[in-house]
Amino acid sequence: MKAYLHSMARRDRWMLLALSLLLSSCCVFGVSYVVGEGWAVLPLWAELLLTLVGIVPFALGLIGADRLFAHISAPPSAAVSIRRQTSRRLLWSSCLQRLPRKCRQQHRQLPFWALFAIMCVLWLPWVIPNFPGGTYWDTYWQMWQVYPEAHPVPLIQWADVREDTLTDAWLVDHHPVLTTLLYGAAAWVSDQITGTWMVGVLVLSLAQVLAYAALFCWAVCCFGRWGVPAPLRAFAFALFCLLPSFPVWADCVVKDSTFGLFFFPWFMMLVDCLRTRGASLERGSSCVGMVVLALMMCLTKKTGIFIVIATAVVLCWWFRHQWMDGLRTAFATFACQGVACFIVMCIVLPFAIFPLAHISPGGKQEVLGPLFQQTARYAQAHELTEEEAAIIDAVVDVERVQHHYDSDFQDAVKYYYRVDATPEELVRYLGLWVQHGLQDPEAYLASVAAIAGQYVAPTTYLNLRMVTVDTKLGEEKRPVLWNPPELDGLRKGLDEGYKALASVPVVDVPFLTVTYVLWLPCLLAFTWWRRRSWYGLLLVPLAVVVAFCVIAPVFDARYAWPMLLAAPVIVSLGSDVPCARACQEAADAPGSAVRQGMSEQEAL
């Protein structure tokens, strides 16, 4: 260990310390505020002391992961005996002879169809009990909007404030309009044909399951072509097949799952771009495909535009020196993504499509939700003056702020936003919010940590959506969506068994939310930093996802779904072998920058 630390450059040691401090502080403060339900269960001095102590185990974990990936990617040792090599060769030969020739040619990897069949079979125990597919209250509201009986539609579909937020618009952009039209059309057509939503939800859920299975198997095949070591390919495939979150959330009809269908291939194309130093985007189809996927990400989830634009800005800056070196399409592709998404989402939709289609934009409560939560937490520890109460009440119901603070549920406050609040009233509230934050910053930290700690601390396992919304329409309460009672026992048994397994210490690590949201990205960040790998740029879109988890209105694994999708991919790239191999191939290609006399570092 001492020799390993001495072999590290100074900036590597500083990065090790920074990441260890981040992991330790998130763990200690997250646990303290989550267990205390918005109130620290430990004094500040104890939290700081435990944070310092926690640096050591987290640093050892980072070092261990780095050495493990180095071992996996290392060439076979020359000390292996000839007999052992011969026996391995004979074993592989006998096994390979029984496989199709196409399989033997693809790096001793099963073909796509075989991977797809295996994955679907392993997913069936989770998909069948959840018939016709998982849904949310959000999904119900999106489906119901297309019905004439649902009008006038409210800006906030919350029982206590619904009547106060009615609008005569055709649709409300509280949830992305594209998914509203997709879900609503499936439900309405199904209702017209069968009298229920069951077939429509079933079609949507099965389409998602098959699409996700195909995408995951395609990714594993890509790993084989890229030269990812066999142990990492096997681990990625096992994670896709065996972690219950993948089939359950693939089967859930909700905007987050639909968004993932475009995020995952976009992320894989980003990996290929970094692996080949931008050469993969020289193909026109790849360039257009990535821009289209980016647009679909923005149209299926509101946070998509932040992921795309942040990645576009960083990657445009990164490829700025290659504009004249034959890789100009890499710069152009990311520039087009950022510009196209900004124009469509910030200009075309709000100023052209929405007015023409009579669609009302969503309220500001989603943006102001974290601020309302902090104000509510402040009001639990301090008595508001009449003037302060009046300023708050002009923007959000002050009675809810004072008496209905929920440490892990922002909706209890934010949905009481005054939709008719004027800009002047909002400005006065923001000024008061800043003033309260300066007076009691710990209250603001507590309001965030009580929810964020469930994502960035080992406090909560990944929940599964093993139920649909029991829906009845009209005055006659006509049932249109439900889980068949015949499957209740199987569904509840699986759900309870998963909860029991995910609650066992140590065994729960693969099921903890923090494993995918923070621990794995930090492990890979250190490994890539040590190797000066371009794969470190993959952390840009993932950092945006984590940031939105930190300010999420409630804990739910669907908010961390992009992190789950990315986890098997980034783990497979931990050895950096695909990047090194692609770089070497690029260097050996005629006319490359490296062959023209530049060093690899200068070429980068």
Salt bridges, closest charged atoms under 4 A:
ASP12 OD2 - ARG530 NH1 3.44
ASP12 OD1 - ARG532 NH1 2.87
ASP66 OD2 - ARG530 NE 3.35
ASP66 OD1 - ARG531 NH1 2.54
ASP138 OD1 - HIS175 NE2 3.62
ASP138 OD2 - ARG558 NH2 3.30
GLU163 OE2 - ARG162 NH1 3.49
ASP168 OD1 - HIS358 NE2 3.91
ASP173 OD2 - LYS302 NZ 3.49
ASP191 OD1 - ARG478 NH1 2.92
ASP256 OD2 - LYS301 NZ 2.78
ASP256 OD1 - ARG558 NH1 2.53
ASP272 OD1 - ARG275 NH2 3.00
GLU366 OE2 - HIS174 NE2 3.72
GLU366 OE1 - LYS414 NZ 2.81
GLU388 OE2 - HIS436 NE2 3.14
ASP393 OD1 - ARG418 NH2 2.81
GLU399 OE1 - HIS404 ND1 3.65
ASP411 OD1 - LYS414 NZ 3.21
ASP440 OD2 - HIS382 NE2 2.77
GLU442 OE1 - ARG377 NH2 3.92
ASP470 OD2 - LYS472 NZ 3.62
ASP488 OD1 - ARG491 NH2 2.51
ASP495 OD2 - LYS499 NZ 3.64
ASP556 OD2 - ARG558 NE 3.38
GLU600 OE2 - ARG277 NH2 3.97
